[in-house]
């Protein structure tokens, strides 16, 4: 059965920025891209980099560890050395809160 997780307030994530949120055993990166919110696993699929600490340009996040890139909206690999897409989560905004289902 799916569980709904409230991650943060929309005001916690500035436009063009990301924050790391730990919910249960998940470490997640919450992104604000032009007022739209996106969530993916925070740990890069290639190494120990925290994507919430990476460089954001438009809808692309660059891992601070090895400079691989992912599409924030889809998790798709945009630049090697990453090979495995990031897991993303469908986001719902409820009463100003960013929530996902897991």
N, C-alpha and C positions, 0 to 999 in steps of 0.2 A: 504494500500500500504506500502511495506517495506521501511524503511528509513535506509540509510547507515550512520554509525557513525564512525568518525575517533577518536580513543581513545588516542593514543600516538605514539611516535617513537619507533622502535624496540630497539634503543640504550638507551631508558629510563628504560628498565627492564633488569637488570643483569641476567645472567644464574643462575638458582636455586633460583630466587627471585620473588617477586610480588610487584605491586604498586596498590594503589587505584586511580580510575579515576571516576570523576563525569561527567556524560553526560546527560544533560536535567534533568529528575527526576530519573535517574538511578545512583546507586552507584555500581561500578563494580571493581572486582579484576582481574588484568591482570598478568598472570604468564608466566615465561620463563622456560620451562622444556627441558633441553638439546637442546636449540636453537629453540624449537617449542613453539608457543604462544597459550595460552588458556585464555578464559574469562568466568567468572561466576559472579553471584550476590555476592557482597562483604559481605552483612549481612548474618550471619549464620542462617539456618532455625530453629535452636533450641533456640537461645537466642541472646543477643545484641553484640556478638563478631564480629569483623571485620576480615574477612579471610585474607585480604592482610597483616595483622599484625601477622598472625599465623606462625607456624613452618612448614617448607617444608622439606620433606624427599622423594626424588625421585619424584613420581607423586602423592603424598598424601599431603594434607594440614591439619594441626591440628589447630582447633579453639583455640585462646588464652584464651577464656572465660571459656570453660568447657572441653577442650581436646577431643571433638568429632572430627572425621576425615572424609574427603571427598576425592574421587579420582578427581584430578584436570582435567583430560582429559574428564571424563564423568559426574561428579557431584554426582556419586553414593556414598551412605553412606558406609564408611569403618569401623567405630567404633562408638558405642553409646556414649553419650546419644542421638546423632542425629538419627532421624527417617525418615525425609523427605529429599530427594535428593536436591542438589543445582541446580538452573537453570543455564545452560551453553549456550554459544552463539558460533555459527560457526565463525571462525576467517579467515580473508583474509589479507594477507600482500600486500600492494600496495605502491610502491615507498618508502619502508622503514617505512611505517606507519601501525599500527595495526588497522584494521577496523572490524566492525561487522554489521550485519543487524538486525534491530528490527522492 
